[in-house]
Amino acid sequence: MDTKPNRAPGCDGVPYPVGKLPQADLVALLDHVMPHPDPRVVFGPGLGRDAAVIDFGDRYLVTKTDPITFATDEIGWYVVNINANDIACLGAKPRWFIVTLLLPEGQTDRALVESIFGQLHAASQELGINVVGGHTEITHGIDRPIAVGAMFGEVAPEDLVRSDGARAGDVLILTKGIAVEGTAILARDFHDLLCDALDPELLARASAFLRNPGLSVVKDAMIATSAGEIHAMHDPTEGGVATGIHEISEASGLGADIDADALPVYPETLAICDVLGLDPLGVIASGSLLIAVAPRNAGAVIEALQAQGIAATAIGVLRQTPGVELCDEGGRRSLRKFARDEIAQLFETPAAAQAVTEGEHNAPPLPL
């Protein structure tokens, strides 16, 4: 009988689970391995910092990298949009893109490669981005395509929006709704697990979330920064909107009161998460933008977004004291912070993994 106490993941040979590294471990690693920064580095690595900023004189270069590992279908579309979003969150214009494509041995044919390249082209053309380089190879040891992107953009120094610039009293706005990306991933990559339980039309709508309401927040950010005094923006990704709220608050040393009744959740998201036993607040959430705005400008920012067909909702207020709480008629309770995304657990289930590898092409195709 094993009498050893439970050991934390990452310690004494215990493997980490699927998902991001635990925050405490990441902070320790960053503190240990990162050298003193070049004075031209305006914004370097750290928690809540999704892109770096480098001083190029009259312009700041903004750069970031992100992989696509959860999604397998439409991966080219995902990788462009996800990387562009974090550039836009700093008030910058995404302009140049490099991508590494790792494709599975024994499963990759010309049609798959052409499909992914077509998605890369369509997404970059829509956002006005130039694909300037990359690398593509067939790789052993993987069972699905993986894409790793690096995006570059630029912004005038006076227009930079720092992710740690939120202030106490700021109104927190959320564009679109909760779990746009997660809803699309679940409907497409787990189609075979959902098709017997849910209406085909609901799954078709959820699959189309990739483009409607869409993964991009580039337009959201441009409209917001032109409409009012924006102090911080954040693109919630792994860990969902709940974790994104924690991240935008903690980056500025603040807390938040969130109106539970104001949080916009799509009926498609609720239905899918109910079948799979997931909490929508913790499902990967690219496609929505969190905006910390001066109270006097909140109404104007919401109106400007809505005038351009982008749903926008005031979901709470940032405060000086730490902690994030959900508030409703029943009182106040802590908003859960998800150490790993809700979707990650599905990839550890044999039945779910089989559904991804065998059923990913059963979802309805999306037009380029």
GIKAVEN-V948713 format. One line per field, one symbol per residue. ss: DSSP state (a for helix, b for strand, c for the rest). Layout:
BEGIN
ss = ???
END
This chain:
BEGIN
ss = ccccccccccccccccccccccaaaaaaaaaaacccccccbbbccccccccbbbbccccbbbbbbbbbccccccaaaaaaaaaaaaaaccccbbbbbbbbbbbbcccccaaaaaaaaaaaaaaaaaaccbbbbbbbbbbccccccbbbbbbbbbbcaaacccccccccccbbbbbccbcaaaaaaaaaacaaaacccccaaaaaaaaaaacccccccaaaaaaaaaaccbbbbbcccccaaaaaaaaaaaacccbbbbbaaaccbcaaaaaaaaaacccaaacccccccbbbbcaaaaaaaaaaaaaccccbbbbbbbbccccbbbbbccbbbbcccccccaaaaaaacaaaaaaaaaaccccccccc
END
